């Protein structure tokens, strides 16, 4: 297995798991925060995918999809390439609202 095949396999598995986790959830489910020290499923999914987008852009020396494809608009966020959720306080994570489930 080449390293390219290995990386592709990781992404395929990641997205398969996301499909299983997110299937059937409502927006209310995505934004539900069990307590003040827990992040919502929507925030966790966004953070994971944003982090991957940033890493991929750095790896392939390309612009992040977050910026190039204007995904920040769908999430009602700023076009900040450093904004991945790393370093968010509990309050910042609690303020996050996921867009519709299909997005």
CORQUIPE-V738246 format. One record per backbone hydrogen bond with DSSP energy under -1.0 kcal/mol. NH is the residue of the N-H (numbers start at 1). CO is the residue of the C=O. E is the energy in kcal/mol with one decimal. If there is no record, write none. Layout:
nh->{NH | NH}
co->{CO | CO}
e->{E | E}
This chain:
nh->{6 | 7 | 8 | 9 | 10 | 11 | 12 | 13 | 14 | 15 | 16 | 17 | 18 | 19 | 20 | 21 | 22 | 23 | 25 | 30 | 31 | 38 | 42 | 44 | 45 | 46 | 47 | 48 | 49 | 50 | 51 | 52 | 53 | 54 | 55 | 56 | 57 | 58 | 59 | 60 | 62 | 68 | 69 | 72 | 73 | 75 | 76 | 77 | 80 | 83 | 84 | 88 | 93 | 94 | 95}
co->{2 | 3 | 4 | 5 | 6 | 7 | 8 | 9 | 10 | 11 | 12 | 13 | 14 | 15 | 16 | 17 | 18 | 19 | 22 | 26 | 27 | 35 | 30 | 40 | 41 | 42 | 43 | 44 | 45 | 46 | 47 | 48 | 49 | 50 | 51 | 52 | 53 | 54 | 55 | 56 | 57 | 64 | 65 | 66 | 70 | 71 | 73 | 72 | 78 | 80 | 82 | 85 | 89 | 90 | 91}
e->{-2.2 | -2.5 | -2.4 | -2.5 | -2.0 | -2.1 | -2.5 | -2.4 | -2.5 | -2.5 | -2.0 | -2.3 | -2.3 | -2.3 | -1.8 | -2.5 | -2.9 | -1.4 | -2.1 | -2.4 | -2.0 | -1.8 | -2.9 | -2.4 | -2.7 | -2.5 | -3.1 | -2.2 | -2.4 | -3.0 | -2.3 | -2.0 | -2.5 | -2.5 | -2.4 | -2.9 | -2.4 | -2.1 | -2.7 | -3.0 | -2.1 | -3.0 | -2.3 | -1.5 | -1.1 | -1.2 | -1.1 | -2.8 | -1.7 | -1.6 | -1.1 | -2.2 | -2.4 | -2.0 | -1.6}
